[in-house]
């Protein structure tokens, strides 16, 4: 019986970021966000952040992307 040699491909690193947004009627800006992210789904390490402005949300996204690119 002949056996084929199977070469393993290196694992592809995959990052995920989910933004859940909603509006609250009784607050100044009304905008709220819950951001769940990981830089590598293989680690199962999640970071959850809350934000209340567009600038805060964008800052979290930018930091997440910068981290993904540099690690």
C-alpha positions as CSV (number, residue, x, y, z in Angstrom):
1,X,0.0,0.0,0.0
2,X,1.4,3.4,-1.0
3,X,1.0,6.4,1.3
4,X,0.9,9.9,0.0
5,X,2.8,12.5,2.0
6,X,0.5,15.2,3.1
7,X,1.9,18.6,3.6
8,X,0.2,20.9,6.1
9,X,-0.4,24.4,5.0
10,X,0.4,27.0,7.7
11,X,-2.7,28.1,9.6
12,X,-4.2,31.3,8.2
13,X,-4.7,33.9,11.0
14,X,-8.3,35.1,11.0
15,X,-9.5,38.1,13.0
16,X,-13.1,39.0,13.7
17,X,-14.8,42.2,14.9
18,X,-18.5,42.6,15.5
19,X,-20.2,45.9,16.2
20,X,-23.7,45.9,17.6
21,X,-25.2,49.4,17.6
22,X,-28.5,50.9,18.8
23,X,-30.1,54.2,19.8
24,X,-31.2,55.0,23.3
25,X,-33.9,57.6,23.6
26,X,-33.0,59.0,27.0
27,X,-29.3,59.8,26.5
28,X,-27.5,62.9,25.1
29,X,-26.2,61.4,21.8
30,X,-28.4,58.3,21.9
31,X,-25.8,56.2,20.1
32,X,-24.5,53.0,21.8
33,X,-22.2,50.3,20.6
34,X,-21.0,46.9,21.9
35,X,-17.8,45.9,20.1
36,X,-16.6,42.3,20.4
37,X,-13.2,41.5,18.8
38,X,-10.4,39.1,18.6
39,X,-7.1,39.3,16.7
40,X,-7.0,35.6,16.1
41,X,-10.0,33.3,16.3
42,X,-7.7,30.3,17.1
43,X,-7.0,31.8,20.5
44,X,-10.6,32.3,21.6
45,X,-9.6,35.5,23.4
46,X,-12.3,38.1,23.0
47,X,-12.3,41.7,24.0
48,X,-15.6,43.5,24.6
49,X,-15.8,47.3,24.5
50,X,-18.7,49.7,24.9
51,X,-18.7,53.0,23.0
52,X,-21.1,55.9,22.8
53,X,-19.8,58.0,19.9
54,X,-18.8,57.4,16.3
55,X,-15.3,58.5,17.1
56,X,-15.0,56.0,19.9
57,X,-16.2,53.2,17.7
58,X,-13.8,54.2,14.9
59,X,-10.9,54.3,17.4
60,X,-11.6,50.8,18.5
61,X,-11.8,49.6,14.9
62,X,-8.6,51.3,13.9
63,X,-6.7,49.9,16.9
64,X,-8.0,46.4,16.1
65,X,-6.8,46.7,12.5
66,X,-3.4,48.1,13.5
67,X,-2.9,45.3,15.9
68,X,-3.9,42.7,13.3
69,X,-1.4,44.2,10.8
70,X,1.5,44.4,13.2
71,X,1.3,41.0,15.0
